[in-house]
Amino acid sequence: MAGGSIQAVTRSGGNDFHGAGYEYFRNDALNANNPFLKAAGVERPTLARNIFGGMIGGAIRKGRSFFFASYQGTRERNGASSNSLSSSIFIAPGLTDDRSQQTLLATFRPRLPNGNLATAINPVTLALLNTKTPDGQFAIPTPQADGRYSGSAISTYREDQFNTNLDYRISQRNWLAVKFFFFERAALFALPNGGANVPGFGADESQNNRVLAFHDTHSFSSSTTNEVRIGYSFIRGDMFGRNPILDSDIGIKRANAAAYPGLGLIRIGAAGTNSLAIGNSGANVDTQSAQSSTTLADVLAINHGQHSLRLGGEILLYQDRITTNNNRRGQVIFQTFNNFLLGQANNSTYGDGLAARTIRASDYSLFFRTTGT
C-alpha cells in the first residue's frame, strides 16, 4: 500500500504575549475575461476570495505552562474555476426561450425512423425543455445562435481552521505538550466532475478533520531521556449532488424514484462533441467517507561518553470506510437532438444499491540504533 508520512511542527507559547493578524483579499475587478465567454457575450465571471486569520501565544503561568492558538478562515465565491465554467457546450442551433410544441416542430422538423415528419414532440421531452431550476433558468439553457452555450455558475467554498498548543512543565525533568487541530469546510461545486456541464445540478461537499496529540518527554538523568507520543486523527468527507428536478415533475417513471428522488443524468449529443449533460445519476457524486488512525510511540535515548543508543517502537491502527452510489438514478443518452425531441434514447444504464469498502490496517514498528567509536 503506497502512502506518505507528514510531520508538522507547530509553534508554542512563551513567557511573553505575542499575536498577529492577517487578511488576503482578491476579487475580479482586475481579472481579464475568459476569451470563450467574451466571444459569447458573457460577462466576466465572479471571483471573490478572502483568507483571514490570527494567532496569539503566551504564558498561563510563567515558567510553567504556556499556550498558543491560531485561526484561519477562507471564504470564496468563484465563477471562473473548472467547476463553474460551461464552455462551448453544444445543444442545438435554433433553440430559443419559445419552447412550445408548435415552435419546436417548425424549427427542428424532427423525423421519425421511417423518414416521415413527426407531428408531436415527446411529452417528457417537452416538459423537460420547459422545466426551470429554482433560480428561474431553463434546465436546458438557451444557447447562443450557433447552438452552443457558454456561461458561468458560482461555486462557493468556506473553510475554518483552528489550532491550539498547551505546554506544561510538570517538573524539572518532565515536559508535557498537548496539541489539538480542528478543520471544517463546506463547498458547492456548480459543475461537479462527471455530472452536469450546465448550471442547476451542482454538488455539495463537506469535510471535517480532528487531530489530537500528546507528547511527554521525561529525563531520567542527564544521559537518559524517554519520549512518549499518542495521537488520534479523524477525517470525514461527504458529497451529495443537488436534485432540483424530480422525475415525476416531467413524467419519468423509475422503480426507485421514491427512495432516491431526482433527475438521472441525461446526455444529448454524440460522444466527443462537448455535448450537453444535465441531471445527476448519483454515481461518483453521492459519496461518504470516514478515516481514522491512532498512533502510540515510545523512544528511549541513552548517551554514555562517545556512545549513544536509541531504541523504540510504534503502533498504528488505521481504518478507512468509503460508501458510494451505484448509479441509482441511471443515465440516458440521446445521440442527436432529433432523437431527444422524439424521446428515442440510444443508450441507457441503471443500477441500484451501494458500493461500500472498509479497510482496516495495523502497523507495528521497532527500531534500534547505536553510534559511537
C-alpha positions, 0 to 999 in steps of 0.5 A: 500500500503506497502512502506518505508520512507528514510531520508538522511542527507547530509553534508554542507559547512563551513567557511573553504575549505575542499575536498577529493578524492577517487578511488576503483579499482578491476579487475580479475587478482586475481579472481579464475575461475568459476569451470563450465567454467574451466571444459569447457575450458573457460577462466576466465571471465572479471571483471573490476570495478572502483568507483571514486569520490570527494567532496569539501565544503566551504564558498561563503561568510563567515558567510553567505552562504556556499556550498558543492558538491560531485561526484561519478562515477562507471564504470564496465565491468563484465563477471562473474555476473548472467547476463553474465554467460551461464552455462551448457546450453544444445543444442545438442551433435554433433553440430559443426561450419559445419552447412550445410544441408548435415552435419546436416542430417548425424549427427542428422538423424532427423525423421519425425512423421511417423518414416521415415528419413527426407531428408531436414532440415527446411529452417528457421531452417537452416538459423537460425543455420547459422545466426551470431550476429554482433560480428561474433558468431553463434546465436546458439553457438557451444557447447562443445562435450557433447552438452552443452555450457558454456561461458561468455558475458560482461555486462557493467554498468556506473553510475554518481552521483552528489550532491550539498548543498547551505546554506544561512543565510538570517538573524539572525533568518532565515536559508535557505538550498537548496539541489539538487541530480542528478543520471544517469546510463546506463547498458547492461545486456548480459543475461537479466532475462527471455530472452536469456541464450546465448550471442547476445540478451542482454538488455539495461537499463537506469535510471535517478533520480532528487531530489530537496529540500528546507528547511527554518527554521525561529525563531520567538523568542527564544521559537518559531521556524517554519520549512518549507520543499518542495521537488520534486523527479523524477525517470525514468527507461527504458529497451529495449532488443537488436534485432540483428536478424530480422525475415525476415533475416531467413524467419519468417513471423509475422503480426507485424514484421514491427512495432516491428522488431526482433527475438521472443524468441525461446526455444529448449529443454524440460522444466527443462533441462537448455535448450537453449533460444535465441531471445527476445519476448519483454515481461518483457524486453521492459519496461518504467517507470516514478515516481514522488512525491512532498512533502510540510511540515510545523512544528511549535515548541513552548517551554514555561518553562517545556512545549513544543508543536509541531504541523504540517502537510504534503502533498504528491502527488505521481504518478507512470506510468509503460508501458510494452510489451505484448509479441509482438514478441511471443515465440516458443518452440521446445521440442527436437532438432529433432523437431527444425531441422524439424521446428515442434514447440510444443508450441507457444504464441503471443500477441500484444499491451501494458500493461500500469498502472498509479497510482496516490496517495495523502497523507495528514498528521497532527500531534500534540504533547505536553510534559511537567509536 
